[in-house]
Amino acid sequence: METGARQSTLRSSNLALVLRTVCAADGPLSRADVAVRTGTTRATAARLVDELVAGGLLDEGERLALPRRGRPATPLLPGARIGALGLQVDAGLLAARVLDLRGRVVAERVEEDDLVGSDPARTLGRLGVLTTGLLAGVPAGLRLAGAGLALPGLVDGDLLLRAPNLGWSDLAAVDLLSGHLPDDLRPVLGNEADLAARTVAETAPGRPGPLRDFLYVSGQIGIGGAAVLGGRVVTGSAGWAGEVGHVCVDPEGPACRCGSTGCLEQYAGRHALLAAAGLPLDTPPAEVVARAGDADVRSALDAAARALGVALAGVVNVLDLPAVVLGGHLAALAEPLRPRLEELLGRRVLSARWRRPVVAAVTGPPAAGATGAALRALADVLADPVRRLP
């Protein structure tokens, strides 16, 4: 019995190793490549690959002619028939997105709306209806391996403890949403910024991104954040780390929805910045950039950059991070924000003389948290592929 258990564990570990190896590769691998990269024999690698192909976790592409004599190699790709569902509610949008194991968006729906102070049951019900419509159009044969829900606040298991910009607290969010989803799709709850940071740390399931250590700053109506070390989000002892939006920039500053004063998001949050610039709250970032020369807009951008510089320099000093990544509306405003922000980080970060922090902007489809929620679900597939095999 004990020997059988050890063999089962070894098989599971080897299958996960092979699957991760193929998913992490920049291009298709052959069975021989897998054997070399995993340190297994060709026969063992081929047997493991065949099992993963039969279960839909890997796909075989068209055979490639070799530059030498011999049988053409069959390229291996992450399975296109395995996917995951990512969902997000933010103060300005609802989103549902399905990714496959190759990291491709199979289907998505995003609805913009002002959800500040919205009724949580009604809003999550709307997300359920949105998701039902999305899943009805997913290609036949695609198996969903899991689901995730991104919310902008403190989470604990299935509970949302507090989301100041939504006005929600002490909410059984997963229970409210699950009633609108298929029985086998109970989403895992996560913080929006933590999950959005995952889209920078990995470009596809199991494939590392170019940055492995960075501070991610999620710019929405509020400001979220996540520290990433070695490609992994630092969640803290209770999972609440990274709330840079509520780092105090000025104790005498304006009141924040969180109950404190002078928080970063009161200067760099989308609504706060637009209000300071004297612009309507639905003004798109591109228009803000176009009007950056206007006195009021320039003043608002300078105030946002200063607040970001003060708050982020403190985080960088504490955690020794080499890069700051701007997401959401902050990424769209990177052009006018970056010079002042870089100057402040260069002056305030103790180690900047030897390693000046890099400021990068990540532009992409809205609702990065939904993408990150799907990536997290697919990471579970890579960690334990046996559960998904017939």
Secondary structure, DSSP 8 states (H G I E B T S, - for coil): -HHHHHHHHHHHHHHHHHHHHHHHSSS-B-HHHHHHHHT--HHHHHHHHHHHHHTTSEEE---B--SSSS--B--EEE-TTEEEEEEEEETTEEEEEEEETTS-EEEEEEEE---TT--HHHHHHHHHHHHHHHHHTS-TT-EEEEEEEEESSEEETTEEEEETTTTEEEE-HHHHHHTTS-TT---EEEEHHHHHHHHHHEEETTEE-S-SSEEEEEESSSEEEEEEETTEE---SSS-TT-GGGSBS-TTS-B-TTS-BSBTHHHHSHHHHHHHHT--TT--HHHHHHTTTSHHHHHHHHHHHHHHHHHHHHHHHHHT-SEEEEEEHHHHTHHHHHHHHHHHHHHH-TTTTTS--EEEE---SS-HHHHHHHHHHHHHHHH-GGGG--
